[in-house]
Amino acid sequence: MAPRRPSVAAERIAELRHQWVEAVQAAAAPGASRAERQRARNRRVYVERQLHGAERAQRRGVPLPSAREAAGHRRAGATPARWSALVEADPSTHLGAVLVGPADVPSARDGARLGRHWAAVAVLAEGGRWGGSTLTPARFRRMVRRWAPVRIGGETRRLASDAAAVLAAVEQARVAGVELFAYEAAG
């Protein structure tokens, strides 16, 4: 019986491990300049991320991630993430807050903006600190108004910046038993 040929994933993992050893040796090489050592460390970190993705893919029995996927981006054609959002009830006056969703969020950038908005809402509700100082309603309004609109559920909407309306909508949803922080990972 002929020996089994290693899988593509096993070959890639072996290649990455070899690259990792080379990067570690280059970083520790005597006589290397600071810039050369830094480049070697950066290369080691990159190879470690690639290696982790390849090993995880091999364990799960899925195809190897592309470089784009290994960097944390969604696979082309993947189902978009689903989020809930607090958006402005009246875009002309920037007043009010309406809970929308969960709905599709097509871009990772909009998903990140929604996550940051929910984090700011939570800090505002607790009266906590954001960026080194207390997050007041006025500061919350100024901060959120500067953010770009998000595309959620096929519509472009601005995130709610009226602190009183946001806190009231959060309280109404809590009393009604609505899951506010609904997030479904992309698959």
Summary of the structure (lengths in Angstrom):
residues: 187
radius of gyration: 23.2
end to end distance: 40.0
largest distance: 76.8
contacts: 490
relative contact order: 0.12
helix: 50%
strand: 16%
